[in-house]
Amino acid sequence: QVQLVESGGGLVQAGGSLRLSCAASGRTFSSYAMGWFRQAPGKEREFVAAINWSGGNTNYADPVKGRFTTSRDNAKNTVYLQMNSLKPEDTAVYYCAAVYYKGTSLGLLDHFASYDNWGQGTQVTVSS
């Protein structure tokens, strides 16, 4: 088990950028694949991005490809989500998630049910 704490959310104008951070507790962070999800009011939680344990493999949802980048620093027990060219439709609560997994494939990690550790979320609001 890991405890996850997100930070970096806020209010930004369309076209702007934000970087979210997710700090994890525990000494086995490098054994976890990490995911980012978001949930807008009245909508289901949706996949944003995933990164494998080493950071060598990433996957993105189509709406954010080319604009968002996820990375991790295992020495700091932290995963990041760099969000550029933000749009009003990116407005949501953003969650990071973790699952113990040292494989390379991210094929199943685009679904929230694949994760068993969640942060509390951080609000991102993009104004038009």
DSSP file with accessible surface (Angstrom, degrees, kcal/mol):
  #  RESIDUE AA STRUCTURE BP1 BP2  ACC     N-H-->O    O-->H-N    N-H-->O    O-->H-N    TCO  KAPPA ALPHA  PHI   PSI    X-CA   Y-CA   Z-CA
    1    1 A Q              0   0  155      0, 0.0     2,-0.4     0, 0.0    27,-0.2   0.000 360.0 360.0 360.0 142.6    0.0    0.0    0.0
    2    2 A V        -     0   0    6     96,-0.1     2,-0.4    24,-0.1   116,-0.1  -0.974 360.0-134.5-129.5 149.3    1.1    3.5   -0.7
    3    3 A Q        -     0   0  120     -2,-0.4    22,-2.1   114,-0.1     2,-0.4  -0.887  24.1-157.3-101.5 137.4   -0.5    6.8    0.4
    4    4 A L  E     -A   24   0A  10     -2,-0.4   116,-0.5   114,-0.4     2,-0.4  -0.937  12.4-173.9-122.3 135.4   -0.8    9.4   -2.4
    5    5 A V  E     -A   23   0A  85     18,-2.1    18,-2.6    -2,-0.4     2,-0.2  -0.971  11.2-156.2-131.5 117.2   -1.1   13.2   -2.1
    6    6 A E  E     +A   22   0A   6     -2,-0.4     2,-0.3    16,-0.2    16,-0.2  -0.587  18.2 165.8 -88.5 153.3   -1.7   15.4   -5.2
    7    7 A S  E     +A   21   0A  62     14,-2.2    14,-2.7    -2,-0.2   115,-0.1  -0.960  40.2  69.3-153.9 167.5   -0.8   19.0   -5.4
    8    8 A G        +     0   0   35     -2,-0.3    11,-0.3     1,-0.3    14,-0.0   0.374  61.0 134.0 103.6  -3.9   -0.4   21.7   -8.1
    9    9 A G        +     0   0   29     12,-0.1     2,-0.3     9,-0.1    -1,-0.3  -0.174  22.2 119.3 -71.0 171.4   -4.0   22.2   -9.1
   10   10 A G  E     -d  124   0B  30    113,-0.9   115,-2.8   112,-0.1     2,-0.5  -0.990  60.6 -49.4 164.6-165.8   -5.6   25.7   -9.5
   11   11 A L  E     +d  125   0B 130     -2,-0.3     2,-0.3   113,-0.2   115,-0.2  -0.876  53.4 165.2-104.2 130.1   -7.2   28.2  -11.8
   12   12 A V  E     -d  126   0B  25    113,-2.6   115,-2.5    -2,-0.5     2,-0.1  -0.983  34.8-111.2-142.8 151.2   -5.6   28.9  -15.1
   13   13 A Q  E >   -d  127   0B 147     -2,-0.3     3,-2.3   113,-0.2    73,-0.2  -0.480  50.8 -82.2 -78.9 154.8   -6.7   30.6  -18.4
   14   14 A A  T 3  S+     0   0   49    113,-2.5    73,-0.2     1,-0.3    -1,-0.1  -0.287 120.0  30.0 -55.0 137.2   -7.3   28.6  -21.5
   15   15 A G  T 3  S+     0   0   55     71,-3.2    70,-0.6     1,-0.3    -1,-0.3   0.251  99.7 114.3  92.8 -12.1   -4.0   28.0  -23.3
   16   16 A G    <   -     0   0   21     -3,-2.3    70,-2.4    70,-0.2     2,-0.3  -0.100  58.0-122.5 -83.1-174.0   -2.1   28.0  -20.0
   17   17 A S        -     0   0   59     67,-0.2     2,-0.3    68,-0.2    67,-0.2  -0.926  20.6-179.9-133.0 152.8   -0.1   25.3  -18.2
   18   18 A L  E     - B   0  83A  33     65,-2.2    65,-3.3    -2,-0.3     2,-0.5  -0.979  16.1-147.0-143.8 152.5   -0.1   23.6  -14.9
   19   19 A R  E     - B   0  82A 130     -2,-0.3     2,-0.3   -11,-0.3    63,-0.2  -0.978  14.0-158.6-122.7 118.7    2.1   20.8  -13.4
   20   20 A L  E     - B   0  81A   0     61,-2.8    61,-2.4    -2,-0.5     2,-0.4  -0.718   5.7-160.0 -91.0 145.1    0.5   18.4  -11.0
   21   21 A S  E     -AB   7  80A  25    -14,-2.7   -14,-2.2    -2,-0.3     2,-0.4  -0.930   7.8-163.7-121.9 150.2    2.5   16.4   -8.6
   22   22 A a  E     -AB   6  79A   0     57,-2.2    57,-2.1    -2,-0.4     2,-0.4  -0.940  10.0-160.8-134.9 109.4    1.6   13.2   -6.7
   23   23 A A  E     -AB   5  78A  48    -18,-2.6   -18,-2.1    -2,-0.4     2,-0.4  -0.785   8.6-158.2 -94.8 132.5    3.8   12.3   -3.8
   24   24 A A  E     -A    4   0A  11     53,-3.1   -20,-0.2    -2,-0.4     2,-0.2  -0.863   6.4-141.2-113.1 143.3    3.8    8.8   -2.5
   25   25 A S        +     0   0   44    -22,-2.1     3,-0.2    -2,-0.4   -22,-0.0  -0.495  58.3  57.7 -89.5 167.3    4.7    7.3    0.8
   26   26 A G  S    S-     0   0   38     -2,-0.2     3,-0.5     1,-0.1    -2,-0.1   0.015  80.1 -99.0  97.6 160.0    6.6    4.1    1.3
   27   27 A R  S    S+     0   0  245      1,-0.2     3,-0.2     2,-0.1    -1,-0.1   0.389 109.2  64.6 -98.8   2.8    9.9    2.6    0.1
   28   28 A T    >   +     0   0   64     -3,-0.2     3,-2.4     1,-0.2    -1,-0.2   0.075  57.3 123.6-114.0  25.1    8.5    0.5   -2.8
   29   29 A F  G >   +     0   0    1     -3,-0.5     3,-2.1     1,-0.3    -1,-0.2   0.857  68.8  63.3 -54.3 -37.8    7.3    3.4   -5.0
   30   30 A S  G 3  S+     0   0   45      1,-0.3    -1,-0.3    -3,-0.2    -2,-0.1   0.576  95.6  61.0 -68.5  -6.3    9.5    2.2   -7.9
   31   31 A S  G <  S+     0   0   16     -3,-2.4    70,-1.9     2,-0.1     2,-0.4   0.385  92.1  87.4 -95.9   2.8    7.4   -1.1   -7.9
   32   32 A Y  E <   -E  100   0B  14     -3,-2.1     2,-0.3    68,-0.3    68,-0.2  -0.864  67.3-142.8-110.0 134.2    4.2    0.7   -8.7
   33   33 A A  E     -E   99   0B   0     66,-2.6    66,-2.1    -2,-0.4     2,-0.4  -0.692  28.3-146.2 -80.7 146.9    2.7    1.7  -12.0
   34   34 A M  E     -EF  98  51B   1     17,-2.4    17,-2.7    -2,-0.3     2,-0.3  -0.903  15.4-171.0-122.4 147.2    1.0    5.1  -11.7
   35   35 A G  E     -EF  97  50B   0     62,-2.7    62,-2.4    -2,-0.4     2,-0.4  -0.926  13.9-145.7-134.1 156.7   -2.1    6.6  -13.4
   36   36 A W  E     +EF  96  49B   0     13,-3.2    12,-2.8    -2,-0.3    13,-1.6  -0.992  22.9 172.4-119.6 134.0   -3.8    9.9  -13.7
   37   37 A F  E     -EF  95  47B   2     58,-2.7    58,-3.0    -2,-0.4     2,-0.3  -0.878  12.4-156.6-131.7 163.8   -7.6   10.2  -13.9
   38   38 A R  E     -EF  94  46B  13      8,-2.4     8,-3.2    -2,-0.3     2,-0.4  -0.985   3.9-161.7-142.5 155.1  -10.0   13.1  -13.8
   39   39 A Q  E     -E   93   0B  65     54,-2.1    54,-2.4    -2,-0.3     6,-0.2  -0.957   5.6-162.8-141.7 118.6  -13.6   13.6  -13.0
   40   40 A A    >   -     0   0   23      4,-0.4     3,-2.3    -2,-0.4    52,-0.1  -0.628  45.9 -75.9 -92.5 157.5  -15.7   16.5  -14.0
   41   41 A P  T 3  S+     0   0  121      0, 0.0    -1,-0.1     0, 0.0     3,-0.1  -0.266 118.6   6.7 -55.9 129.4  -19.1   17.4  -12.3
   42   42 A G  T 3  S+     0   0   93      1,-0.2     2,-0.3    -3,-0.1    -3,-0.0   0.516 113.2 101.0  78.0   4.6  -21.8   15.0  -13.5
   43   43 A K  S <  S-     0   0  146     -3,-2.3    -1,-0.2     1,-0.0     2,-0.1  -0.822  75.0-103.1-120.3 162.1  -19.4   12.8  -15.4
   44   44 A E        -     0   0  167     -2,-0.3    -4,-0.4     1,-0.1     2,-0.2  -0.388  47.4 -90.0 -77.4 157.6  -17.7    9.5  -14.8
   45   45 A R        -     0   0   71     -6,-0.2     2,-0.4    -2,-0.1    -6,-0.2  -0.497  52.0-161.8 -66.2 132.4  -14.0    9.3  -13.8
   46   46 A E  E     -F   38   0B  86     -8,-3.2    -8,-2.4    -2,-0.2     2,-0.1  -0.919  19.3-105.7-125.1 150.1  -11.9    9.1  -17.0
   47   47 A F  E     +F   37   0B  27     -2,-0.4   -10,-0.2    63,-0.3     3,-0.1  -0.407  34.7 168.1 -69.2 140.2   -8.4    8.0  -17.7
   48   48 A V  E     -     0   0B   0    -12,-2.8    13,-2.5     1,-0.4     2,-0.3   0.693  59.0 -24.6-115.7 -54.8   -5.8   10.6  -18.5
   49   49 A A  E     -FG  36  60B   0    -13,-1.6   -13,-3.2    11,-0.2    -1,-0.4  -0.990  47.2-158.5-160.4 157.7   -2.4    9.0  -18.5
   50   50 A A  E     -FG  35  59B   0      9,-2.3     9,-2.1    -2,-0.3     2,-0.4  -0.982   3.6-166.8-141.6 154.5   -0.4    6.1  -17.1
   51   51 A I  E     -FG  34  58B   1    -17,-2.7   -17,-2.4    -2,-0.3     7,-0.2  -0.999  21.3-124.2-142.8 137.7    3.3    5.5  -16.6
   52   52 A N    >   -     0   0    3      5,-2.5     3,-0.9    -2,-0.4    52,-0.1  -0.174  40.9 -88.0 -78.9 178.8    5.1    2.2  -15.8
   53   53 A W  T 3  S+     0   0   75     50,-0.5   -21,-0.2    48,-0.4    -1,-0.1   0.816 125.7  38.9 -60.3 -33.0    7.3    1.6  -12.9
   54   54 A S  T 3  S-     0   0   59    -23,-0.1    -1,-0.3    19,-0.0    20,-0.1   0.625 106.3-118.6 -92.7 -14.2   10.5    2.8  -14.5
   55   55 A G  S <  S+     0   0   29     -3,-0.9    -2,-0.1     2,-0.2    17,-0.1   0.441  84.7 114.6  87.7   1.1    9.1    5.7  -16.4
   56   56 A G  S    S+     0   0   68      1,-0.1     2,-0.4    -5,-0.0    -3,-0.1   0.572  71.0  46.3 -83.4  -8.7   10.1    4.1  -19.7
   57   57 A N        +     0   0   54     -5,-0.1    -5,-2.5    48,-0.0     2,-0.3  -0.997  64.1 174.4-138.3 131.1    6.6    3.5  -21.0
   58   58 A T  E     -G   51   0B  53     -2,-0.4     2,-0.3    -7,-0.2    -7,-0.2  -0.920  10.9-164.2-133.1 159.2    3.6    5.9  -21.0
   59   59 A N  E     -G   50   0B  50     -9,-2.1    -9,-2.3    -2,-0.3     2,-0.4  -0.994   8.4-165.9-143.5 143.4    0.1    6.0  -22.3
   60   60 A Y  E     -G   49   0B  38     -2,-0.3   -11,-0.2   -11,-0.2     2,-0.2  -0.963  24.9-113.0-133.7 148.5   -2.3    8.8  -22.8
   61   61 A A    >>  -     0   0   18    -13,-2.5     3,-1.6    -2,-0.4     4,-1.0  -0.481  38.1-113.3 -71.5 148.9   -6.0    9.3  -23.5
   62   62 A D  G >4 S+     0   0  124      1,-0.3     3,-0.7     2,-0.2    -1,-0.1   0.868 111.7  60.5 -55.9 -40.3   -6.7   10.7  -26.9
   63   63 A P  G 34 S+     0   0   74      0, 0.0    -1,-0.3     0, 0.0   -15,-0.1   0.723 114.3  35.4 -63.6 -17.9   -8.1   14.1  -25.6
   64   64 A V  G X> S+     0   0    1     -3,-1.6     4,-2.4   -16,-0.2     3,-2.3   0.483  83.0 126.3-113.7  -5.1   -4.8   14.9  -24.0
   65   65 A K  T << S+     0   0  115     -4,-1.0     4,-0.1    -3,-0.7    -3,-0.0  -0.293  81.6  14.9 -57.9 134.3   -2.2   13.4  -26.4
   66   66 A G  T 34 S+     0   0   88      2,-0.4    -1,-0.3     1,-0.1     3,-0.1   0.284 126.3  59.4  84.7 -11.2    0.3   16.0  -27.4
   67   67 A R  T <4 S+     0   0   30     -3,-2.3    17,-2.0     1,-0.2     2,-0.3   0.689  98.1  52.4-115.2 -35.0   -0.7   18.4  -24.6
   68   68 A F  E  <  -C   83   0A   3     -4,-2.4    -2,-0.4    15,-0.2     2,-0.4  -0.833  58.6-171.9-108.7 146.7   -0.1   16.4  -21.4
   69   69 A T  E     -C   82   0A  73     13,-2.4    13,-3.4    -2,-0.3     2,-0.4  -0.995   6.4-158.6-137.4 129.7    3.1   14.6  -20.3
   70   70 A T  E     +C   81   0A   6     -2,-0.4     2,-0.3    11,-0.2    11,-0.2  -0.852  20.0 160.8-107.3 144.3    3.5   12.3  -17.3
   71   71 A S  E     -C   80   0A  55      9,-1.5     9,-3.2    -2,-0.4     2,-0.3  -0.923  19.8-146.4-148.6 170.5    6.9   11.5  -15.8
   72   72 A R  E     -C   79   0A  30     -2,-0.3     2,-0.5     7,-0.3     7,-0.2  -0.993  11.5-154.9-145.6 153.7    8.2   10.2  -12.5
   73   73 A D  E > > -C   78   0A  51      5,-3.1     5,-1.9    -2,-0.3     3,-1.1  -0.914  10.2-172.2-126.4  99.6   11.2   10.6  -10.2
   74   74 A N  G > 5S+     0   0   45     -2,-0.5     3,-0.6     1,-0.3   -44,-0.2   0.789  84.3  61.4 -67.7 -25.5   11.5    7.4   -8.2
   75   75 A A  G 3 5S+     0   0   97      1,-0.2    -1,-0.3    -3,-0.1   -46,-0.0   0.793 113.3  37.3 -68.5 -25.7   14.2    8.9   -6.0
   76   76 A K  G < 5S-     0   0  138     -3,-1.1    -1,-0.2     2,-0.2    -2,-0.2   0.318 106.0-126.1-105.5   4.1   11.7   11.5   -4.9
   77   77 A N  T < 5 +     0   0   41     -3,-0.6   -53,-3.1    -4,-0.4     2,-0.4   0.884  68.7 128.0  52.9  43.1    8.7    9.1   -4.8
   78   78 A T  E   < -BC  23  73A  18     -5,-1.9    -5,-3.1   -55,-0.2     2,-0.4  -0.985  45.4-163.5-136.6 140.4    6.8   11.5   -7.0
   79   79 A V  E     -BC  22  72A   0    -57,-2.1   -57,-2.2    -2,-0.4     2,-0.3  -0.919  17.4-154.8-118.8 147.7    4.9   11.3  -10.3
   80   80 A Y  E     -BC  21  71A  28     -9,-3.2    -9,-1.5    -2,-0.4     2,-0.4  -0.879  15.2-159.7-123.5 154.1    4.1   14.4  -12.4
   81   81 A L  E     -BC  20  70A   0    -61,-2.4   -61,-2.8    -2,-0.3     2,-0.6  -0.922  12.4-162.1-132.6 105.2    1.5   15.5  -14.9
   82   82 A Q  E     -BC  19  69A  61    -13,-3.4   -13,-2.4    -2,-0.4     2,-0.6  -0.808   9.5-166.1 -86.5 122.5    2.6   18.4  -17.0
   83   83 A M  E     +BC  18  68A   0    -65,-3.3   -65,-2.2    -2,-0.6     2,-0.3  -0.945  10.8 174.1-118.4 115.4   -0.5   20.0  -18.7
   84   84 A N        +     0   0   58    -17,-2.0   -67,-0.2    -2,-0.6   -68,-0.2  -0.755  59.5  23.1-115.0 163.9    0.0   22.4  -21.5
   85   85 A S  S    S-     0   0   69    -70,-0.6    -1,-0.2    -2,-0.3   -68,-0.2   0.902  84.9-159.9  49.0  48.7   -2.4   24.2  -23.9
   86   86 A L        -     0   0    2    -70,-2.4   -71,-3.2    -3,-0.2   -70,-0.2  -0.248   8.0-158.9 -65.6 146.7   -5.2   23.7  -21.3
   87   87 A K    >   -     0   0   87    -73,-0.2     3,-2.5   -72,-0.1     4,-0.3  -0.863  31.7-110.1-121.3 156.7   -8.8   23.9  -22.5
   88   88 A P  G >  S+     0   0   51      0, 0.0     3,-1.9     0, 0.0    38,-0.4   0.851 117.4  63.6 -55.6 -32.4  -12.0   24.6  -20.5
   89   89 A E  G 3  S+     0   0  127      1,-0.3   -49,-0.0   -49,-0.0    -3,-0.0   0.559  88.4  69.7 -72.2  -5.5  -13.0   21.0  -21.1
   90   90 A D  G <  S+     0   0    0     -3,-2.5    -1,-0.3    36,-0.0     2,-0.2   0.520  70.7 121.3 -83.1  -6.6   -9.9   19.9  -19.0
   91   91 A T    <   +     0   0   38     -3,-1.9     2,-0.3    -4,-0.3    34,-0.2  -0.401  40.4 105.1 -61.5 124.9  -11.7   21.3  -15.9
   92   92 A A  E    S- H   0 124B   2     32,-2.0    32,-2.7    -2,-0.2     2,-0.5  -0.963  76.6 -78.6-178.9 170.6  -12.0   18.5  -13.4
   93   93 A V  E     -EH  39 123B  35    -54,-2.4   -54,-2.1    -2,-0.3     2,-0.5  -0.856  49.2-146.4 -87.1 127.9  -10.7   17.0  -10.2
   94   94 A Y  E     -EH  38 122B   0     28,-3.1    28,-2.0    -2,-0.5     2,-0.4  -0.857  15.8-170.3-103.7 132.6   -7.5   15.2  -11.0
   95   95 A Y  E     -E   37   0B  38    -58,-3.0   -58,-2.7    -2,-0.5     2,-0.3  -0.931  13.0-148.4-120.5 141.2   -6.5   12.0   -9.2
   96   96 A a  E     -E   36   0B   0     -2,-0.4    23,-2.2   -60,-0.2     2,-0.3  -0.810  20.1-171.6-101.5 154.4   -3.4   10.0   -9.2
   97   97 A A  E     -EI  35 118B   0    -62,-2.4   -62,-2.7    -2,-0.3     2,-0.3  -0.967   7.5-156.0-143.3 155.8   -3.5    6.3   -8.6
   98   98 A A  E     -EI  34 117B   0     19,-2.2    18,-1.5    -2,-0.3    19,-1.1  -0.975   8.4-178.1-137.7 147.3   -1.1    3.5   -8.0
   99   99 A V  E     -E   33   0B  20    -66,-2.1   -66,-2.6    -2,-0.3     2,-0.7  -0.989  37.4-111.5-143.9 138.0   -1.0   -0.3   -8.5
  100  100 A Y  E     +E   32   0B 141     -2,-0.3     2,-0.3   -68,-0.2   -68,-0.3  -0.557  64.5 133.8 -69.5 111.7    1.8   -2.7   -7.7
  101  101 A Y        -     0   0   82    -70,-1.9   -48,-0.4    -2,-0.7    -2,-0.1  -0.844  36.0-176.4-166.9 119.9    3.0   -3.8  -11.1
  102  102 A K        +     0   0  101     -2,-0.3   -70,-0.1   -50,-0.1     2,-0.1   0.129  51.8 113.3-110.9  21.6    6.5   -4.1  -12.6
  103  103 A G        -     0   0   21      2,-0.1   -50,-0.5     1,-0.1    -2,-0.1  -0.278  65.2-133.1 -81.7 175.2    5.6   -5.0  -16.1
  104  104 A T  S    S+     0   0   93    -52,-0.1   -52,-0.1   -51,-0.1    -1,-0.1   0.793  76.9  90.2 -96.4 -37.7    6.1   -2.9  -19.2
  105  105 A S        -     0   0   76      1,-0.1     3,-0.2   -53,-0.0    -2,-0.1  -0.353  48.8-172.3 -66.6 138.5    2.7   -3.2  -20.8
  106  106 A L    >   +     0   0    8      1,-0.1     3,-1.4   -48,-0.1    -1,-0.1   0.148  48.1 120.3-111.2  16.6    0.2   -0.5  -19.9
  107  107 A G  T 3  S+     0   0   48      1,-0.3     3,-0.3     2,-0.1    -1,-0.1   0.787  80.2  35.2 -57.8 -33.3   -2.7   -2.1  -21.7
  108  108 A L  T >  S+     0   0  141      1,-0.2     3,-0.8    -3,-0.2    -1,-0.3   0.457  97.0  85.2 -98.7  -0.2   -4.9   -2.6  -18.6
  109  109 A L  T <   +     0   0   12     -3,-1.4    -1,-0.2     1,-0.2    -2,-0.1   0.199  67.1  80.3 -93.8  18.3   -3.9    0.6  -16.8
  110  110 A D  T 3  S+     0   0   79     -3,-0.3     2,-0.4    -4,-0.1   -63,-0.3   0.220  81.4  78.4-101.8  13.4   -6.4    2.8  -18.6
  111  111 A H  S X  S-     0   0   94     -3,-0.8     3,-2.1     1,-0.1     4,-0.2  -0.980  77.2-136.7-124.9 137.0   -9.2    1.7  -16.4
  112  112 A F  G >  S+     0   0  100     -2,-0.4     3,-1.7     1,-0.3    -1,-0.1   0.794 100.7  67.8 -62.9 -26.3   -9.8    2.9  -12.8
  113  113 A A  G 3  S+     0   0   73      1,-0.3    -1,-0.3     3,-0.0    -4,-0.1   0.664  87.5  68.8 -69.7 -12.7  -10.6   -0.6  -11.6
  114  114 A S  G <  S+     0   0   41     -3,-2.1     2,-0.3    -6,-0.2    -1,-0.3   0.612  91.8  73.6 -78.1 -11.3   -6.9   -1.6  -12.3
  115  115 A Y    <   -     0   0   12     -3,-1.7   -16,-0.2    -4,-0.2     3,-0.1  -0.804  49.6-178.8-109.3 146.7   -5.7    0.6   -9.4
  116  116 A D        +     0   0   94    -18,-1.5     2,-0.4    -2,-0.3   -17,-0.1   0.282  68.5  63.8-126.0   8.8   -6.0    0.0   -5.7
  117  117 A N  E     +I   98   0B   7    -19,-1.1   -19,-2.2  -116,-0.1     2,-0.4  -0.994  62.1 178.7-135.0 130.2   -4.4    3.2   -4.2
  118  118 A W  E     -I   97   0B  80     -2,-0.4  -114,-0.4   -21,-0.2   -21,-0.2  -0.968  21.1-135.7-133.9 145.5   -5.9    6.7   -4.8
  119  119 A G        -     0   0   10    -23,-2.2  -114,-0.2    -2,-0.4     3,-0.1  -0.304  34.7-105.8 -83.9-179.5   -5.1   10.2   -3.8
  120  120 A Q        -     0   0  112   -116,-0.5  -115,-0.1     1,-0.2   -25,-0.1   0.613  61.1-117.9 -86.7 -13.0   -7.6   12.7   -2.6
  121  121 A G        -     0   0   12    -25,-0.1     2,-0.4     1,-0.1   -26,-0.2   0.077  15.6-124.4  95.0 153.6   -7.6   14.7   -5.8
  122  122 A T  E     - H   0  94B  23    -28,-2.0   -28,-3.1  -115,-0.1     2,-0.3  -0.999  24.6-118.9-137.9 136.6   -6.8   18.2   -6.8
  123  123 A Q  E     - H   0  93B  87     -2,-0.4  -113,-0.9   -30,-0.2     2,-0.5  -0.581  24.1-171.8 -81.0 132.0   -9.0   20.7   -8.6
  124  124 A V  E     -dH  10  92B   0    -32,-2.7   -32,-2.0    -2,-0.3     2,-0.5  -0.994   4.6-176.1-120.3 124.1   -8.0   22.1  -12.0
  125  125 A T  E     -d   11   0B  51   -115,-2.8  -113,-2.6    -2,-0.5     2,-0.6  -0.988   6.5-166.9-124.8 124.4  -10.2   24.8  -13.4
  126  126 A V  E     -d   12   0B   7     -2,-0.5     2,-0.3   -38,-0.4  -113,-0.2  -0.949  10.9-153.5-113.4 118.6   -9.6   26.3  -16.9
  127  127 A S  E      d   13   0B  41   -115,-2.5  -113,-2.5    -2,-0.6    -2,-0.0  -0.645 360.0 360.0 -92.4 148.3  -11.3   29.5  -17.7
  128  128 A S              0   0  138     -2,-0.3    -1,-0.1  -115,-0.2   -41,-0.0  -0.343 360.0 360.0 -89.3 360.0  -12.2   30.5  -21.2
